[in-house]
Amino acid sequence: MPPGSLLKGNLRLVPVLHGRMEFAVEVRRAWAEYRPQAVAVELPRSLTRAVGQAVARLPHLSVVLAERQSRVRYLLIEPTDPLSEALRLAREEDRPSFLVDAEVEDYPDLAEAWPDPYALARLGLDSFSRPFLERPPAPTAQDELREATMAQRLQELTGRFERVLFVCGLGHAGRILARLDSPQALPLSRVKAPACRPANLDPESIKECTTELPRLMRAYEDWRREGGAAPDRLLVQEDILQAAAQDLNRETGQEIQPWQFKILRQFRRNWALLGRRLTPDFFQLVISARGLAGDEFAHHVWQRAVEYPWRDLEPGWETVRLRAEDLGRNRKTVRFFKPLRRTRPRLVPLPSRPQRVEDYPGQWAEAWRAGGGICSFPPEDLVIEGFGRDLARKALKRLAEANRRVEPFTCSLLDGVDFRETLRRICEERLYVFEERPIRGKVGAVVVVFDPDQGEAEKFPWKLTWLGEHQDESDMALYATRPGQDLIGPGISRCLYGGLVMTYPPLRMYDVWQDAYFDLARTKAERLLLAGADYSRERVVAYLAKSPPSPRVRSIVERMGRQVAFVPLGLFAPAYLNKLRVFHVLAGHETRARAADYIQGPGGFRVKRQG
């Protein structure tokens, strides 16, 4: 049975906040517990026919137009509105429904502060609403007229039916219950009922005018049809973010990492708490997404959030295009500045490269199979060699920072004042100085692990040892995607690095993947690191990966007389690494003459195949 504060004789009260999904869920629960014979809602009687027609179309959205003295007011009928849900249940269960509110003119849109509806699922309807039932806010003159009218009509209904379910606003509920303790007379009113009619809501207005997110309304409708756990708005927001991240990755190749999502969740939570809310609103969700990954990600979040599948229009009804201001709601504007994918720095005619396509299906595959060997694309060799030199410098710099000695100032400034450590320990009121201790040795090998490839399904099955062609190139061992599967031209295959090792000078490396000396390695990344330590002529081996090598492998490298300088993969921009991972394999040296026609720059892009 419902709590005593929500039950008055044979009247079951459901106090709600209009338009909020959590209260629509409570209306369904109250219906299942109480099984009413009649339903009453806080709407004027003049809207009975128009609202009934609009409710019958749910989950398609409609708007009811009430016109009085050349002024039009709008009532949006949404599936997550608790009043609409009560009328919809009565229609589905073939129970009579009544609109019991009074007709009033120019009722003000009061900006009242209410608790976040998200707390309802944790507190329950009785605990959530009891403070407002016991100490309701002060009424206006129009409130007194409306509440007296609703109380008198409810007394009529409770005399006719054994169980009546009444859904009304939380601000009115306490005062209406108090009036039901004594007989009520119907107040006199001279207000003429407005002319009402239902209309279609323009599909474009769905993106701006709905009380709840269209994606949340969709989740509510799915729950209403399939059952299970009621929708959680935070989980729905999480689904929006994950879907938007997949869209961004599919469009740009940018991948949002789990730790980035963690930062986003913490930021939007803190922002919501600053506004005394438990959950962020739509504006905060979009702006948080933009702060995390830019305008493109924020735009995908917005697109996913406003998806609503039920957009059919009722034949014979007019279609109304509404803005948030028409419904008395505040609107915050967000402009998305997506990067223009252009190739010209100025508006002058420049020659463009035509898109290369096959003359007939399978032409490029034939050229690949006819090749007498494989070779690399020289511009990409220069890029990866330059990256290796840059990585070697970063590795030595990190070793130097780790080898730096900091101590309190006594009698010598050594190599200078360490301001960072002095400020960090400012409470000690001491000055700290540092001493630079030189690093012995240079970097003799560079190991890069983009993906350790440790899952059950092998993503990078191609293992190769590639010798330098001249003194300016290093030897390289790598694992990558198979060549010949992604062809972008005749004898030109696009591949993706999983990991690689580079050593200098060239022409010294035996096949790393067949060398039994490295069978101590348990993973591909460990084999590359051991190979780098073995072939390095210098003491330091630079190791770029998401995580440092295991203590076991590090100890083996140290016994070989080498030192691992670990560099986190996160020091480099993901977009830069994604471009760097792409390389092309050519079917023979003769293919190099035409490869530039199909590959645009180092780390080129894939030309789509037609036909």
Secondary structure, 3 states (H helix, E strand, C coil): CCCHHHEECCEEEEEECCCCHHHHHHHHHHHHHHCCCEEEEEEEHHHHHHHHHHHHCCCCCEEEEEEECCEEEEEEECCCCHHHHHHHHHHHCCCCEEEEECCCCCCCCCCCCCCCHHHHHHHCHHHHHHHHHHCCCCCCHHHHHHHHHHHHHHHHHHHHCCCEEEEEEHHHHHHHHHHCCCCCCCCCCCCCCCEEEEEEECHHHHHHHCCCCHHHHHHHHHHHHHCCCCCCHHHHHHHHHHHHHHHHHHHHCCCCCHHHHHHHHHHHHHHHHHCCCCCCCHHHHHHHHHHHHCHHHHHHHHHHHCCCCCCCCCCCCCEECCCHHHHCCCCCCCCCCCCCCCCCCCCCCCCCCCCCCCCCCCHHHHHHHCCCCCEECHHHHHHHHHHHHHHHHHHHHHHHHHCCEEEECCCCCCCCECHHHHHHCHHHCCCEEEECCCCCCCEEEEEEECCCCCCCCCCCCEEEEECCCCCCCCEEEEEECCCCCCEEECCEEEEEEEEEEEECCCCCCCCCCCCHHHCCCCCHHHHHHHHHHHHCCCCEEEEEECCCCCHHHHHHHHHCCCEEEEEEHHHCCHHHHHHHHEEEEECCHHHHHHHCCCCCCCCCCCCCCCC
